[in-house]
Amino acid sequence: MSLEEFMIYSYKTSFCPIINKKHEWSECNYAHRQQDFRRPPHLYFISSLEKCPYVMDDGSWDTCPDYLDCQYSHTLVEQLFSPLNYKLHCCPDRQPDEKFHCKKRMDLCCHNHSKEEKMLAIKALKNPPAMLPEHESMQDYIDIIEMDGLLK
């Protein structure tokens, strides 16, 4: 699985198996609380990057009547790493006439740092890993991105 495939399909989509051992949550690929969990996009079609109106001030979304089937984003992680957003926009830390200088680890940045990075993310979206169950919603994501003119 490529980095782009991992970030689109797996990043923060399950809870951390490391129990009773301290580690840096921000560097872990797993979710540690409901607020940084993301629904796997190949299983749940989330058609909007807009925040769900039922998300509470503390970030919990237990009160959402559609829960996992909600069409809105429940967490910031879900918004940033959604197939509707991941690597489709240039990193805001770009310096004019220079290469990108990202303040984050570039592999954990949801923005692209080159045209190639964007194209790799689009390729991963169009060609899901064979190990994932097929799901029609990936085409739904591609259709929305295409309508927004972001496939270029």
Legacy VTK file of the C-alpha trace (Angstrom):
# vtk DataFile Version 3.0
C-alpha trace
ASCII
DATASET POLYDATA
POINTS 152 float
0.000 0.000 0.000
1.408 3.383 -0.989
1.563 6.321 1.423
-1.261 8.034 -0.469
-3.445 4.917 -0.321
-2.771 4.567 3.398
-3.613 8.206 4.131
-6.831 8.137 2.069
-8.166 4.743 3.150
-6.667 3.900 6.557
-5.228 6.900 8.444
-7.069 7.350 11.791
-9.874 4.962 10.729
-9.393 2.595 13.673
-8.547 3.028 17.326
-5.038 2.589 18.679
-4.207 -0.917 19.907
-1.466 0.415 22.201
-3.011 0.335 25.656
-1.309 1.408 28.905
1.790 2.657 27.107
2.407 6.376 26.648
3.182 7.531 23.142
2.796 10.663 21.035
-0.781 10.707 19.694
0.013 13.276 16.993
2.548 10.894 15.461
0.346 7.797 15.718
-1.609 6.559 12.682
-4.499 5.470 14.895
-7.324 7.451 16.505
-7.187 7.837 20.290
-10.569 9.431 20.934
-13.760 10.068 19.049
-12.577 13.583 18.127
-9.732 12.295 15.919
-11.441 9.216 14.488
-12.380 9.171 10.810
-14.861 6.909 9.100
-13.232 4.820 6.355
-14.182 6.643 3.143
-14.552 3.432 1.141
-17.219 2.216 3.585
-19.002 5.490 4.421
-19.618 8.143 1.757
-19.206 11.581 3.330
-20.354 14.042 0.690
-19.580 17.257 2.567
-16.488 18.729 4.187
-18.895 20.866 6.186
-19.017 20.100 9.900
-22.062 18.140 11.069
-24.483 20.418 12.960
-24.767 17.786 15.712
-21.066 17.817 16.639
-20.832 19.095 20.219
-18.427 21.768 21.495
-16.223 19.039 22.976
-16.007 17.371 19.540
-18.227 14.398 20.327
-20.812 13.379 17.760
-22.875 10.880 19.746
-25.980 13.024 19.268
-25.863 12.845 15.453
-29.004 10.926 14.422
-27.224 9.517 11.351
-24.071 8.643 13.346
-21.745 6.685 11.016
-23.998 7.218 7.995
-23.989 11.022 8.288
-23.157 12.908 5.066
-21.268 15.622 6.992
-17.797 15.553 8.516
-17.662 14.767 12.217
-14.025 15.605 12.965
-11.266 17.882 11.719
-9.244 14.788 10.788
-12.186 13.616 8.693
-12.289 16.982 6.907
-8.543 17.227 6.285
-7.976 13.660 5.090
-11.222 13.269 3.159
-10.849 12.164 -0.470
-12.566 15.501 -1.244
-9.627 17.386 0.254
-6.492 15.241 0.721
-3.583 16.587 -1.397
-5.935 18.453 -3.767
-4.870 21.938 -2.644
-1.404 23.512 -2.414
0.218 23.743 0.993
-0.298 27.236 2.431
3.306 27.246 3.720
4.662 27.661 0.198
7.343 30.283 -0.237
7.119 32.319 -3.486
9.598 31.168 -6.147
10.856 28.399 -3.857
10.024 24.816 -3.144
7.441 24.122 -0.507
8.590 24.468 3.078
6.018 22.697 5.163
6.006 23.308 8.907
4.469 19.864 9.463
5.917 16.534 8.453
5.121 16.556 4.747
3.715 13.011 4.857
1.186 14.117 7.502
0.258 17.341 5.729
-3.091 17.064 3.932
-1.993 19.607 1.289
0.148 18.900 -1.743
3.725 20.085 -2.052
4.029 19.351 -5.762
1.897 18.511 -8.769
3.256 14.955 -8.548
1.985 14.581 -4.970
-1.485 15.683 -6.082
-1.447 13.242 -9.006
-0.371 10.352 -6.718
-3.308 11.077 -4.401
-5.735 11.185 -7.338
-4.294 7.909 -8.644
-4.794 6.298 -5.213
-8.382 7.512 -5.186
-9.110 6.236 -8.688
-7.399 2.880 -8.059
-8.169 1.680 -4.512
-5.902 -1.065 -3.139
-7.060 -4.556 -4.103
-7.228 -5.572 -0.447
-10.158 -3.186 0.180
-13.711 -4.262 -0.523
-15.090 -2.600 -3.640
-17.466 0.230 -2.954
-19.192 2.548 -5.382
-18.672 5.621 -3.192
-15.099 6.145 -4.405
-16.552 7.009 -7.811
-18.907 9.408 -6.045
-15.863 11.204 -4.560
-14.197 11.345 -7.991
-17.371 12.815 -9.528
-17.513 15.592 -6.902
-13.803 16.404 -7.300
-14.205 16.485 -11.071
-17.208 18.845 -10.798
-15.077 21.133 -8.607
-12.341 21.126 -11.272
-9.722 19.628 -8.946
-8.665 16.630 -11.054
-6.300 18.767 -13.133
LINES 1 153
152 0 1 2 3 4 5 6 7 8 9 10 11 12 13 14 15 16 17 18 19 20 21 22 23 24 25 26 27 28 29 30 31 32 33 34 35 36 37 38 39 40 41 42 43 44 45 46 47 48 49 50 51 52 53 54 55 56 57 58 59 60 61 62 63 64 65 66 67 68 69 70 71 72 73 74 75 76 77 78 79 80 81 82 83 84 85 86 87 88 89 90 91 92 93 94 95 96 97 98 99 100 101 102 103 104 105 106 107 108 109 110 111 112 113 114 115 116 117 118 119 120 121 122 123 124 125 126 127 128 129 130 131 132 133 134 135 136 137 138 139 140 141 142 143 144 145 146 147 148 149 150 151
